[in-house]
Structure formats: C-alpha cells, structure tokens
C-alpha cells in the first residue's frame, strides 16, 4: 500500500502561500460609505459644542442625535442644504482639539467643492459650515428632521 506524500508543515524559509492578486477593478464606492473628517476647535468652541449637544439631548421634540459626532454631521447636512447661510470661518485656529464628522461620499464631495469655492482647506470649510449653522441656531433657527437626512444620489 502506497502512502500519499505528506505536505511539509513549514514551507521554505521566506516563502508564503499568498492568494492570487485580483486584477485592479474600478469598482464603485458606495455613496453611503463614511469618510471621517476632522476639524480643529478652540477650548471655547469645544465648550459651546458640548453645551449645544446637551441641549439637543434634553430636547423632547425635533431632532435628537445619538452622539456628538452625529450632531456634527446633522449640522453639516443642514448647512449643505442651506448654502446661502454659510460663510468661511473668520476665527479659525489650528488647535490640538479636533472634532470628527463622518459625511457620506456625496457630502464629502460637496464639502470639497465648497472648500475650493471659498479657497480654503477642507478643515476650514468644515469649521465654517458647522459654526455658520450654530450661528443660525443661536439666532432662533431650528433643525428640521427632513433637512438633516443623508444626501442620496439622484437615481
């Protein structure tokens, strides 16, 4: 009775079995894939943002974000739908405190376009969007549920 040869436990030093590389396919990126972006805030702006988040958490009616990051993306979405109220950040400082926004691919492209239009960095544009909407809220405005929903591609 003949035995089958036994496969070696260890391959030759330095050799590994790797799966065959897939050819580069130009696959489309899902539009709802989040693209985390960060923008700097000062200590005073950080306190203001945290107070705003707490006020939304106490609010029984209207929009109620699950996290502060979700609040930021809601502010960005509202601002992108109302670009007439937006302006570039005047008082922008690059600080150690960074806040995160997770826009989808369409929203990220809109932020990039706005940054090009304003001739500023994406971070500065993001800062301008967020604080323009906060100024609107400070003047008595409110976020509408329909206006903070994600942007979707036209089908």
Helices and strands as residue ranges (DSSP letters): E 35-40, H 43-58, H 68-81, G 83-85, E 98-103, H 105-118, H 122-138, G 145-148
